């Protein structure tokens, strides 16, 4: 993991002191809310429906056990005993008091955390594959690139006031687990015919009221020119992006209206203006950062798989969990453990302080004190010995964290919706809870197979409903909450935007409508087909007829 140096520590400390003064001036009435708003947003503080909300950065989703313990303490001391993990690999506290926020930021700083650039028209938290550095299919660990971009973009004066917020994601594998095609800039790692590692750059992806899949603007850029190319993209966007209409200010609109070919020419011209000698400095800095992400000292003990196999054969529940939540590790004898934060009728992404402490404790005991946060709102222990899996699972089970549903229909992604958000037009959480109850039976979930449901409480699409295999968008219809269904969305390397099926359903009807969609899939699927494969083969018509009747 990356560790703060003296500059980092002093910089974050100064930022906390600065914001403490700003809060004091706001409380004293020396700053109006309009004057205070841009200051609080620079520090990740939102004013939500019922209270302030603090969004804490978790760069590329990587946490230490020490940091997780601190988040649990903050949840107890300043909030209501829980936190909400988001689709940006961050954590949100929904109930802090304004006077307490500087103290929270000071406590975060003590464990090398902050809330800088988690809001505002700037480059937000850079996200990546939650299995980075341990995935068996990985070409390169993407975290050093994420850290390079993070350091370059933090308080970069040239890009501090962009036309709109800007999101970057990086994947180190051809199997995209970071949804890079749904970002303003997506970066895909490749190896060319000479064995050199470089990066494909996509631009113009994004969801919200006008969803687009990103388009390739550069097929291959080398390590020594990656940051220069990103800088060129940012300069063109900063100059050409619209500032007169916030709904048309994202780079996806610029890409759509200008055209990828013309925009590519503009970026290439800017790219050529950037001093090529800068590449040597970039490469040296990337090499320095990579040293922080060297593989750990794995155990040299010979792995004995006999005990694991016996546990799998003897315990059906453990077997389900192992086959659903455990992924292949690049190191023999180790496994990637995925912890679902989606219990039946639970709140997707929420973790109590007790659960956070347990995960921190398990990370210390079983995973070299490291934890990952996923953009699907789950957690990961990346360094678990296979011999420890059964003991680990038993402890997770005791604390309602042994849910065997990763990637299944109850592993629902959902924004906080109208229960918290001032922008929302409908609730998301109760809908997720109702749907998970309908599909609570574990064998039914296994039979349905891989299927992603995403729920957003408004058109801003924080629940990424556009790229859910089944997407649900909450809308206000004459004061009543209605829910629109989209089908065929996908967030992986075959990214696609789902299509609207037709009229929406009431809050009492939507869970039944989803069940109808799933039953239609089951009736039409062929052997070994998952939902997205069946939908791609048969199209929307059978689903629409099941939902609304024949035309």
FINUMI-709610 format. One record per residue (C-alpha): residue in one letter; x, y, z. Coordinates in steps of 0.2 Angstrom, whole numbers, plus 5000, padded with zeros to 4 digits. Layout:
AXYZ ...
This chain:
X500050005000 X500550184997 X501150275013 X501150465016 X502750555015 X503150705025 X502450815011 X500750715011 X500550725030 X500950915031 X499750955016 X498250855024 X498550935041 X498551115033 X496951075024 X496151015040 X496651175049 X496051275035 X494351195035 X494151215054 X494351395052 X493051395038 X491751305048 X492051415063 X491651565052 X490151485045 X489451445062 X489751615068 X488851685053 X490351765045 X490051655029 X488351635021 X487851455015 X488151514997 X489951565002 X490251415012 X489551284999 X491151284988 X492251275003 X491351125011 X491251034994 X493051044992 X493150945008 X491850815003 X490450885014 X488750885006 X487050955013 X485850805011 X483950785014 X484050775033 X485850815038 X487650845031 X488550695023 X490450675023 X491150575009 X492850505013 X494150454999 X494750274998 X496050294984 X495750144972 X494850054985 X496250004996 X496150015015 X497249955029 X496549875044 X497150025054 X496150135043 X494550025044 X494650025063 X494750215062 X493150225051 X492250115064 X492750235078 X492150385068 X490450295064 X490250275083 X490850435089 X490150555076 X488850465066 X487450325070 X488650175071 X488750135052 X489550195036 X488950175018 X490250105005 X489850184987 X490050144969 X491550254969 X492550144981 X492250284995 X491350285011 X490050405016 X489450455034 X487650515033 X487450605050 X488950705055 X488650875064 X489451025055 X490551075071 X491250895072 X491850885054 X493550965056 X493850835071 X493350695059 X494550755046 X495850775059 X495550595065 X495650535046 X497250625044 X498050525058 X497850365048 X498250445031 X496550475025 X495550635019 X494050695010 X494850804997 X494150804979 X492750684983 X491550824977 X491550974966 X492051004948 X493750914949 X494550744946 X493750634958 X494350474967 X495250364954 X494550194954 X495150014949 X494849834950 X494549774968 X495749624964 X497149734958 X498849654962 X498149484965 X497049434951 X497549284941 X497149364924 X498049524928 X499249594915 X499949724927 X499449794944 X498449954940 X498650034957 X500350124954 X499550204939 X498050254950 X499250334963 X500150424950 X498550504943 X497950544961 X499550634965 X499650724949 X497750774950 X497650824968 X497451014969 X498151034952 X497851214949 X497451194930 X496051064933 X495351134950 X493851214941 X493351094927 X491651114918 X490950974928 X491550834939 X492750704931 X492950524934 X494450404929 X494550214931 X495950094927 X495949914924 X497549794923 X496549654915 X495649624899 X494249564910 X493549734916 X493049734934 X493149924935 X491849984923 X493050084914 X491950114899 X490650204910 X491950344915 X492550504908 X494250424905 X494450234905 X496150164905 X496449974899 X498149894901 X498849804886 X500449714881 X500949734863 X501849614852 X503549664858 X502949624876 X502949814881 X501549864893 X500450014888 X498750084889 X497150104879 X496350264882 X494450284881 X493450454884 X491650504885 X490950374895 X489650414909 X487950384915 X486650504922 X485250584911 X486250554895 X487250394896 X488650344885 X489950204883 X491650274882 X492550274865 X494350234861 X495350384858 X497150314859 X497450124856 X499150114864 X500150244874 X501750194883 X502150204902 X503250364899 X501850464890 X500250404899 X500150554911 X500550674897 X499150604887 X497850614901 X498450794903 X498150824885 X496350754886 X496050864902 X496651024893 X495551004878 X494050964889 X494451114901 X494451224886 X493051154875 X491851084888 X490251184890 X490051294906 X488351374901 X487351214905 X487851094918 X486850954910 X487950964894 X489551004903 X490250824904 X491650764892 X490350634886 X489350774878 X490850854871 X491350684863 X489650654856 X489450834849 X491150854842 X491450674836 X492850564842 X493850594826 X493950784828 X494150774846 X495650644844 X496450774833 X496350914845 X497050794859 X498450734848 X498950914845 X498950954863 X499850794867 X501250844855 X501451014864 X501850934880 X503750914883 X504350734879 X505750754891 X504350754905 X504150564901 X505750524909 X505150614925 X503450524924 X504250354922 X505450384937 X503950434948 X502950284942 X504450174947 X504550254964 X502750224967 X502750044961 X503950004975 X502550034987 X501549904979 X502849764978 X502049594981 X502049545000 X503049405007 X501949265004 X502049105015 X503348985010 X502348835018 X501748705006 X499848715005 X498848565010 X497248565001 X496548415009 X495848505024 X494948635013 X494248495002 X493548405017 X492748565024 X491948595007 X491248415006 X490648415024 X489748585025 X488548635011 X488448815016 X490348835016 X490348754999 X489048884992 X490049024999 X491748964992 X491048934975 X490149104975 X491249224985 X493049154983 X494049204967 X495649134960 X497249214966 X498849234956 X499849154971 X499748964973 X498948924990 X498049094992 X496349154988 X495349314985 X493949324998 X492449434993 X491349495008 X489549535003 X488749685011 X487049635004 X486149525017 X484349485013 X483249635016 X484849735021 X485449905014 X486649885000 X488449945005 X488049985023 X489249915036 X489049935055 X490449995066 X490549815073 X490649735056 X492049865051 X493049815066 X492749625062 X493349655044 X494849745051 X495249605063 X495049475050 X496149575038 X497549575052 X497249395055 X497049325038 X497449455024 X499149545028 X498049685036 X497349745019 X495549775013 X494849824997 X493149914993 X492249874977 X491249984966 X489849854968 X489849904987 X490649754994 X492349715003 X493749604998 X495149525008 X496549504995 X497849395003 X496949245012 X497849075013 X496648935006 X497048835022 X496148985032 X494548995022 X493448885033 X493948975049 X493749145041 X492049095034 X491449035051 X491849205058 X490949305044 X489449195046 X489349245065 X489249425060 X488049425046 X489449445033 X489449265026 X488149305012 X488449184997 X487749294984 X489249384975 X488749424957 X486949344960 X485249424960 X485249484978 X487049564976 X486049724972 X486949894969 X485950044975 X486150224979 X485450294996 X483950374986 X482650474994 X482950415011 X484450525012 X484850614995 X484050794992 X484250754973 X483250594973 X481550574966 X481150404974 X481750274986 X483050144982 X483450054998 X481649985001 X481549924983 X483249834985 X482549755001 X480949694993 X481849624978 X483149534989 X481649454999 X480849394984 X482449304979 X483049254996 X483149064993 X484949024990 X484548884978 X483448994968 X484849124967 X486148994961 X484848924948 X484649104941 X486549124940 X487549284936 X486349434936 X486649614941 X485249724947 X485649914949 X484450044957 X484550234956 X483450344965 X483550484952 X484150524934 X485950564941 X486150374941 X487250354956 X486650174957 X487350144939 X485650074934 X486050104915 X487349964916 X486349844927 X485849684918 X484149734925 X484149924929 X482850014940 X482650204939 X481550284953 X480450434946 X479150544953 X477450534945 X476250664951 X476950644969 X477050454968 X478650344967 X478750244951 X480050134944 X480650114926 X481549954921 X482949944909 X483649774902 X485249724894 X486449844903 X488249784906 X489749864915 X491149744910 X492249734895 X490649714884 X489849864892 X488149914886 X486750034891 X485149954895 X483549994885 X481950054894 X480549914893 X479050034894 X477950124907 X478550114925 X477850014940 X477350074957 X478350044973 X477149894977 X477249824959 X479149834955 X479749684964 X478449574956 X478949654939 X480749604942 X480149424946 X479249424930 X480749474920 X481749334929 X480449204926 X480449254907 X482349234907 X482249064915 X480849004903 X481949054888 X483649024893 X484748884885 X485948774894 X487248874903 X486649044897 X486649184910 X485349324909 X486349444898 X486749304886 X484849254885 X484349434883 X485549464869 X484949314860 X483049344862 X482949534863 X481749634873 X480049574865 X479749424876 X480149524892 X478949664886 X477549544882 X477749464900 X477749634908 X476449724898 X475549594888 X475549574869 X475449724858 
